[in-house]
Amino acid sequence: MPKKYSLGYRSLKDLVYDYLRGQMQKGELKTGDPINMDQTAKKLGISKTPLREALIKLETESFIKIIPWKGVLVNTITIQDFQDCYQVLGALESAALTAAAPRMKIQDITRMETLNQEMRVSLEEDDFDNYYLKNLEFHNVYLNLCKNHLLVEAVDILKKRLYEFSRPKEFIKEWEDISLTEHKKLVDHLNKGEIGEAADYLRHVIWSFEVQKKYIIRYYRFDSVTG
């Protein structure tokens, strides 16, 4: 008998959404893979209604593509997607930092410094999962202080789109090492009260597609596509 999954007591739509995203994150569902609605509903022991609702949400976030009369496919991600997402993330995060600045206290900046140090330890221990989580926490310090839930939600969706189900298991230490240096420069600007410079640095360096392009191409193996 096929194994059925326990989805708990939250809304079925949200639970199915989390389940499918988890499958993508673990690599069980890869870019270009079809999602069979009949099989998925049977596996989860649910009707198709919450499954459809979850799929609609995933489509609005660009994780999947629903093709009428044909089926559902996990979206592919292109280098143009990265360029577009980096441009939007740079604009949103720089705006978030500017908005957060009046609320930012010394302990918040110290927290960012600590997280950057913890990322360094994770990098030295080849623990990329922890590195990734600490990286999110680093950026979330000012995102959570900006008090704009729509902005934070948009950033969260874009990052999940780029990193959760598309990122390889290994990582490029050179890129991560540079990222730590960039984080330190950002924190240095904040410590000096240089909010405008910090926001510009976020937008034009940390989230600059052109600055990060060579590493994006190597890490996500766009070499064969871009030549």
Secondary structure, DSSP 8 states (H G I E B T S, - for coil): -------TTS-HHHHHHHHHHHHHHTTSS-TT-B--HHHHHHHHT--HHHHHHHHHHHHHTTSEEEETTTEEEE----HHHHHHHHHHHHHHHHHHHHHHGGG--HHHHHHHHHHHHHHHHHHHTT-HHHHHHHHHHHHHHHHHHS--HHHHHHHHHHHIIIIITT--SS--HHHHHHHHHHHHHHHHHHHTT-HHHHHHHIIIIIT-HHHHHHHHHHHTT-HHHH-
